[in-house]
Amino acid sequence: MSILVTGGAGYIGSIVTEELIEQGEQVVVFDNLSYGHRAAVHPDAEFIAGDLADRPAVSAIFEHHPIDAIMHFASYTLVGESMEVPFKYLGDNVTNGLNLLREAVDHGVRRFILSSTANLFDQPEDIPIDEDERIIPGSPYGESKYVLERVLHWLDRIYGFRFAALRYFNAAGASPSGQRGEDHEPETHLIPLTLQVALGQRERIVIFGDDYQTRDGTCVRDYIHVTDLARAHILALEALAEGSRTYNLGNGRGFTVREVIDTCRQVTGHPIPAVVGERRPGDPPALIASSDKIRDELGWSPRYPDLETIVAHAWRWHRTHPFGYEG
């Protein structure tokens, strides 16, 4: 197949692209490089620099390439920022997604994978969180993804537009090849921030609160290896012939902040000083997603469920790319 990957120069999109090409698929990457990196794009993928806000540029992709399916990763993704500049998310994320969907429909493309988010579940009643949990988006970012999920629902009913929405929390690790990993500016994720201490790029890591009702007082979060996420996207694409679907994706267990830091110490051999700070507003004690549905229906299961492997792959990437792709 010829697959369009929007945001294919970003963290998850670039690793999905790598997996697709290893399977023999043709990939067209469309990215404006505002957060992605040209060096992250697999050399066998065709790269097109452009912005989803530019609808004629989006239309040109379909006019010049026989696209069979779309994987959509391009969006603004910072939960905290979305609380400060909501229109960037409720506006741009939604409008850009609609531009892509309009052109897909107009050009007869009927298979679509949405990189959604478990930020749809701000107040879960049950942990782990399954697909039947009531949806209460936790931020304008989460709301923007939910709007696109609802649009896809209607496109399926009206046009037979087959889609899969994949909801997950914390992508982590790096490609096993060592070629691709996290390079964000600013960096907000716990594992790379902690590894930056081991690299001497920051003095310490801050733990935001240690008085939660968890096994060691720090928040519990669900970390899933980015390559396992990539495989889930590919399996979902293959299953669209049997109809649209929605899946929550999780590791199957959660890890506390202290457990993540301790694992980073073990993997790197660095003491990694840590200090306890104030709680962050809105941080729930535990967030873990259930992946029972995708396991049962598609046979997906994580190849790298253990935290040590996730951190080891991330450490190899950061050690060999201490300043990211540009360095």
Buried (B, 14 or more C-beta within 10 A) or exposed (E): BBBBBBBBBBBBBBBBBBBBBEEEBBBBBBBBBEBBBEBBBBEEBBBBEBBBEEBEBBBBBBEEBEBBBBBBBBBBBBBEBBBEBBEBBBBBBBBBBBBBBBBBBEBEBBBBBBBBBBBBBBEBEEBBBBBEBEBBBBBBBBBBBBBBBEBBBEBBEEEEBBBBBBBBBBBBBBBBEEBBBBBBEEBEBBBBBBBBBBBEBBEEBEBBBBEBEBEEBBBBBBBBBBBBBBBBBBBBBBBBEEEBBBBBBBBBEBBBBBBBBBBBBBBBEBEBEBEBEEBEEEEBBBBBBBBBBBBEBBEBEBEBBBBEBBBBBBBBBBEEBEEBBEE
